[in-house]
Amino acid sequence: MAPTVANRWRLRTRELIFGRMPLIMGILNLTPDSFSDGGHFFTIQSAVDQAMRLEDQGADILDIGGESTRPYSQVVSKTEELSRVVPVLEKLQGKISIPISIDTTKADVASAAIDLGAEIINDISGLESDPAMIEIASTRQAGVCVMHMQGTPQTMQDNPAYSDVVAEIVGYLNARDRWLMQRGIAPERICIDPGIGFGKSHLHNLDIIQRAGEFHTTGRPVLIGHSRKGVIAKVLGNKDIDRCFGTIGVSLALALHRIQILRVHDVAANKQALQLFLASVEG
């Protein structure tokens, strides 16, 4: 029997309803060193312009991050991360209508972002890195996205190993789900992310994509961030290739698995491809 596919996600002040078309989370990196677009939107105005552009292109959620989590990236101080994120959030108030997600592992950054309108805490550590994060998420009633990662960004690609990558990720996410609920996070506020590229080889990542439907067994909405990841270059055999087209290919595959949220850089290209693909295969 196929698992039930979650059809809604409760955020801080609103609710996302999922249909057949995946929702698109547009990525806004406010960093000089992210793996794909580091430095492109490092000034306040360029970041604000890009946020508005992503909404115009059809993004359903805006994910803002002030610290790179690429393999072997350097840890950023709380002060530095706040200095990157807060001015942009201040400028965006009243300018975009889609919900904002803050991509951070630091409770103080999450709290500041929520003060400025953020609806979602997107934590690559599964709310494990900062002990204070669970209280912020619970008391502020934010939507939370809990990701799986083996190791840390500084170690995760050294030698990732699993006996069954999908089963082990599902087990971890189910355990985190129970832990969060025990500490006051309402189940309808939880979303899960298997963490493509975070402590996984390219074969592990392909397994996650091929078996993406199994993540629905958690009972939570599934978010997958595959955009421009190394697995695309690996499959295509060219690390310097434009990964937008490969990203779209994976997006279409994930749509067939009923994945609810796709986190991408190239919003318009993915949105249009998904619309035409689903119209063509389902009428």
Steps between C-alpha positions, in 0.01 A plus 500: 500500500640838397570743787274798549646816347482797739282773355579799723769666710418741779738796521517775761203706375379314192458158348636357176268266311658248263351389170640298213748775407797518739551832671822678409732633769728761348855521638655830606857457626635807680853359506829556317580128482192286425588224254292628207413867543722625780551875482235561234257657748736609776393867501170592665344648187603215271353254750172692526477524121560125466238418764241701311612344172457147642147582611419646157633180339257290699673401824252387765752535787820703536787331685759748631837386634799689638746211538630270232449128565696371202751222572802625701349846549614709794275561798364856518454681831154591624587869470609464138197294404265753660676785318430328169141395562336774709545799262352302210202384704442858615497623140267220388225584747189591304667426166430129451194295588637145493613341829865540597712213628819564696775250420702487822620277782522789750209574734577872525500536122171310476345719770613822332363380167165410653485849655531630144231279355655159430252212512734199478820380667697290252771330709749269326600354838151374574479747791797326662775759461369768739323378819297822509348444154223271621369763742499767229315269261249396766425835663491693174290227333705505181482240230815288520687306234713223647782375279718189517876547485776249571778696670537878460567717194869482595507115509193369321662413167809330641363146488118477516386143564161328537368148478167630364507875455125557463400272789757661729388852409135410555592353839687815600220732385236298683708516818546877466129538433416325828763705685361828368144413592607403852646849535197692388515518121156428355514219242331713234794745518766241410648443153785261420797514260720195421798729438633430151873580497533512877711202592409292196690370198353556154368141507330568833346815350371308198348242732321778689361641175395160365327404826374845597145375543608299805545821698121543503492219757604762758157658461657843458538729197827428317739772386791409274787732411673354195570823315837512321636228734809296421300189414379680186854573380604144591226339293565733206875445525596867506556695823497832310171447316201729549301300756167676446385248240597203713321658795182519292534131412514407867208733578283313250596166653419630849163629380411145398576396858257769627773692686328807638779763500800541270778737610665650190706792372340524154138559591349595164663215308394236752148642542430509126648155440290350779181666377545367148618158614204441729254636244646261242506184710171551683295712263 
